[in-house]
Amino acid sequence: MDRHIALYFGMGLKYNDIQSALDMRHGYRISLRHLKRRIAGLGLNRRTGYTNLGVSVDFIQGQLQHSGQLHCYRWMHEKCHQHGLRVRKEDVRLILKELDPRGVRQRQTGRLRRRQYFARGPNFIWHLDSYDKLKPYGICINGCIDGLSRKLIWLNAYTTSSDPRLIGGYYHEAVDRLQGCPRVVRGDLGTENGRVSAFQRALVVPTQPDTLDSYLGGASTANQRIESWWGFLRRQCAEFWIALFGELKDNGHYGGGFLDKSLIQFCCMGLIQDELDDTAQTWNAHTIRPSRNTNVPSGRPNIMYAIPQLYNVRDHLCPVQSEHLGVCKTECIFREPIPCDRDVYSLCNDIMVESHLHLPEDPYQAVNLYMHLRGVITTALQM
């Protein structure tokens, strides 16, 4: 039990929530007073043991070297927490104000408008869509978010987002991992969602009197959960890469051809996926503040998704049969570890070996590698 207490305490749950989670998820019924004694016995304290301020400044300074320059202080505080740093939110705000005053001023001018929204519980409805702002550079992002908890189900980057078999593969991986599918999936009318639509309708059979279709297609403007989240992704991550690639294009180092796209994919796909994974992990663990919409709970997506009883709703995950899921798998394709065209991939690896180069560890190393590979290959093609 102590292990679970330490886990939930580290996630930032309040005492009442820890008590409920222990009861509902693990069968431990303890009083609030006993819980506080156990926490004290474990030496857990929210007001002591803060990370050295210099270490926190160095971490935030490192984040500001790439897409972290887009983060507000609340998101940066959550990111510090996810990377094992204990720091006060007010300290993060002051550090950002000192290190990045221009970014702070720009974020203060933003305004957020919310629509009214309702979902019956986690896994009642998933919203999926593709993000195409990096598509001109060969990077195609696809994501899916739970309607009630706002937990990201998947967030993947690959060379295409228009192949319905690939999008079906994303869906299959999620359903296989969760051992169930949502009651409803909401997507756009594009052909890329054709496999997901077929899978969803095959796996979920509506029962009377619930006649709601298990797949809903419509205009992207009405798919508000994921569309709203794309705006967040741009502010916290994608804007950095859009500006980086745009600078290459403006300086004449990117023409949009097959070779340039393949090289961008080779140099940057892994880094972008790492940032997407980090963004998804931080988002799922951060606290969503209360809104004017009383139908939507506030809290941490991970908790709202895993322990819906705390919010007086139930999980709507629909169980699936393994043989049915196996049939769906035959209609899918899945991402390969090679991020670009195979011939270009082999050629780039040969050049890197000859030049004693290594895979990039940050975006600027990736740009330098891109420039080097592009120059070598272009020169060889002109000979």
C-alpha positions, 0 to 999 in steps of 0.5 A: 500500500505504501508504494501506491500512496507514494505514487499518488502523492508524487502525482500531486493528488489531494488526500481525499483523492488518494484515499478514494483511489486506494479504495476504488483501485486497490481495495485499501479502505483507510481513514483520512487520519491514518492516510496522513500518518502513513504519508508522514511515516514515508517522509513525504512532504510537499513543502520541503525537498525542493530541487536546487534553484540552479538546477531548475534554472539550467533545466528551464534554460535547456528547454528554452533552446527549442520548443520549450520557448513556447511554454507558459509557466504552468506548463513549464512547472508541470514539465519540471515535475515530470522530469523529477524536479521539485520546484515552486510554480511561482519560482518557475514563473519568475525564472521564465520572466527573467530568462524569456521576457519576450515570450512571457509578453507574447503569451500574455496577449493570448485569449482562449474561447471555450465551447460547451461540451458534454461526454458521459464518461471516459472512453464514451467518445474518442476524437481523432484527427490529423495535424498537417502544419508540418506536412509540407516538410514530410512530417504527418502527425495524427492524434486521438483524445478522450472526450471527457478526461482529455487524456491523449490516447495516441499522438504519432508522427510518420511519413503520411496521415492519409493512408486509412490502413495506417490510421487503422493501425493507430486505432488497433494498437490503442484498442489492443493496449486497452483491451477495449474500444470506445463507445463512439469515435468522432472523426472527419469525413476524409477517406483516411478514417475509413478503416477506423470507421469500419473497425469501430462499427464492427467491434461495437454493436449498439443495444436498445434503446441506445441507437447512437452510431459508434462512428460519427463523421462530420466537419473538422470544425465540429470536432472540437476536442482534438481541434482545440488541442491542436492549437495547444500543440502548436503553442507548446511544440509545433510552432518551434519546428514550423519556424525552424523549417520555415527558416530553411525554406526561406534561406533556399535550403528546402525546396519541398522535393522528394529528397528534401522531405526524405532528409527532413524525415531522416534527421528530424522524425525521431526528435519530433516523436520524442517531443510528442511523447514528452508533450503527451506525457506532460499533458496527461499528468497536468491539472486542467483548471475548472471551466464555466462548463459545469458538464466537464470535470477538472483535474488531471487527465490520467486520473479522470481517465483511470478513476472516473468514480471520483467524478461520478461517471463510469468508464464506457470502454467496450470489451472486444473479442481477440478474434475480431481484433485479429481480423482488423489487424489484417487490414492495418499497416504499422509504422516502421523504424525507418523514418523515410524512403529506404534508399535514402535511409541507406544512403544517409547512413553510409554518408554518416559512417564515412563522415564519422557523424552521429544521429542528432540529439537536438533540433540544431544538430538535426539541421546541421546534419540535414545541411551536410547530407543535402550538400553531399547528395546534391553534389553527387547527383550533379557529377 
